[in-house]
Amino acid sequence: NKPVFPGCEKKATEDQKFLCFNQEIMKHIGKNFEFPELARQMGIQGKVYVTFVIDQKGAITNATVARSVDKHLDAEAVRIVNTLPKMTPAKQRGKSVPVAFTVPINFKLQ
């Protein structure tokens, strides 16, 4: 079973829970996102990929940049991922197991 984002527990199927998980992560990123001022002034934009692990307790650990754009954007992307709430951990044969995920965060100047 995949990890469950808080608030997605009531969904009927695993697929619905996972869809909710992805939507909630994107919502969280959108809400907590702050474009770094230095990057804005320099006109830096792009897509940063952040890899992280949801451990056996449901906590976010080991957030690292898988694909970098700029150190300022990378730092903000890792900061956002580290603010994700505690989740229901993934289970395999009834035991909680750590699971790695990669999330793309698109930094775009408007």
Buried (B, 14 or more C-beta within 10 A) or exposed (E): BBBBBEEBEEBEEEEEBBEBBEEBBEEBBEEEBEBBEEBEEEEBBBEBBBBBBBBBEBBBEEBEBEEEBBEBBBBBBBBBBEEBEEBBBBBEEEEBBBBEBEBEBEBEEE
